[in-house]
């Protein structure tokens, strides 16, 4: 576990902030923890009216593999600020789309 766990946590807070739904819910703590480890949450834009770039940023922040996440909380915040206006660059969008392809929203990746 390294600092990217904090990036993941921040992304989960952002997810809750923009969707009004927690990224993971379960009937009890073990179920919720299972979901945190093994499931990808519902696509944010399916829960709230959000730009597609928000989906991309949150997919990176919530990626299951730490190497796929943002390197720092600052990077996450910078991308999120752009995403609010749907203003990610083509390269940033490509990175988000690649992460979504690896970890599709609402699934349990293998």
Legacy VTK file of the C-alpha trace (Angstrom):
# vtk DataFile Version 3.0
C-alpha trace
ASCII
DATASET POLYDATA
POINTS 110 float
0.000 0.000 0.000
1.351 3.408 -0.944
0.145 6.970 -1.477
-2.031 5.875 -4.392
-4.403 4.355 -1.841
-5.053 7.932 -0.749
-5.663 8.904 -4.378
-8.213 6.079 -4.568
-9.892 7.336 -1.389
-10.029 10.883 -2.719
-11.567 9.612 -5.957
-14.200 7.753 -3.923
-15.014 10.980 -2.079
-15.261 12.859 -5.385
-17.507 10.099 -6.737
-19.841 10.533 -3.768
-19.713 14.312 -4.092
-20.736 14.428 -7.744
-23.195 11.513 -7.839
-24.746 11.773 -4.380
-24.143 8.024 -4.105
-21.305 6.161 -2.439
-19.099 4.275 -4.864
-19.681 1.068 -2.922
-22.518 -0.070 -0.745
-23.282 -3.376 0.807
-25.632 -4.879 3.312
-22.738 -5.111 5.769
-19.058 -4.254 6.121
-17.693 -7.500 4.616
-19.899 -7.096 1.539
-18.849 -3.486 1.106
-15.176 -4.366 1.469
-15.587 -7.138 -1.102
-17.059 -4.597 -3.509
-14.189 -2.168 -2.902
-11.681 -4.867 -3.810
-13.506 -6.648 -6.640
-16.149 -4.426 -8.215
-16.192 -1.282 -10.321
-18.924 1.161 -9.277
-21.771 2.368 -11.450
-20.758 4.867 -14.119
-21.027 8.311 -12.500
-22.839 9.886 -15.450
-25.539 7.223 -15.090
-26.310 8.583 -11.622
-26.026 12.327 -12.262
-25.854 14.672 -15.197
-22.085 14.876 -15.587
-19.618 15.464 -18.409
-18.076 12.310 -19.870
-14.688 13.582 -18.746
-15.749 13.149 -15.111
-16.291 9.449 -15.837
-12.793 9.277 -17.277
-11.136 10.992 -14.326
-12.967 8.921 -11.745
-12.174 5.717 -13.621
-8.479 6.491 -13.281
-8.795 7.506 -9.652
-10.760 4.362 -8.792
-8.669 1.948 -10.865
-8.089 -1.331 -9.062
-4.378 -1.459 -9.905
-2.455 1.363 -8.222
-0.231 1.736 -11.296
-3.314 2.735 -13.311
-4.249 5.529 -10.886
-3.065 9.102 -10.784
0.425 9.463 -9.352
-0.648 12.180 -6.907
-3.729 13.817 -5.453
-2.609 17.013 -7.177
-2.757 15.297 -10.562
-6.244 14.004 -9.763
-7.392 17.477 -8.728
-5.946 19.091 -11.855
-7.643 16.600 -14.145
-10.899 16.893 -12.207
-10.857 20.683 -12.603
-10.575 20.247 -16.372
-13.166 17.475 -16.446
-15.813 19.646 -14.815
-15.806 21.702 -18.017
-15.406 18.594 -20.203
-12.002 20.016 -21.163
-9.593 17.089 -20.933
-7.028 16.908 -23.708
-7.244 14.115 -26.291
-4.350 12.309 -24.571
-6.065 12.583 -21.202
-9.303 11.266 -22.683
-7.438 8.376 -24.271
-5.913 7.438 -20.913
-9.332 7.521 -19.260
-10.882 5.474 -22.046
-8.114 2.880 -21.732
-8.769 2.520 -18.010
-12.522 2.242 -18.604
-11.846 -0.478 -21.192
-9.812 -2.413 -18.595
-12.271 -1.764 -15.773
-15.739 -1.235 -17.280
-18.173 0.582 -15.023
-20.501 -1.663 -13.056
-18.491 -4.857 -13.507
-16.276 -7.264 -11.647
-13.037 -7.340 -13.657
-11.125 -10.581 -13.934
LINES 1 111
110 0 1 2 3 4 5 6 7 8 9 10 11 12 13 14 15 16 17 18 19 20 21 22 23 24 25 26 27 28 29 30 31 32 33 34 35 36 37 38 39 40 41 42 43 44 45 46 47 48 49 50 51 52 53 54 55 56 57 58 59 60 61 62 63 64 65 66 67 68 69 70 71 72 73 74 75 76 77 78 79 80 81 82 83 84 85 86 87 88 89 90 91 92 93 94 95 96 97 98 99 100 101 102 103 104 105 106 107 108 109
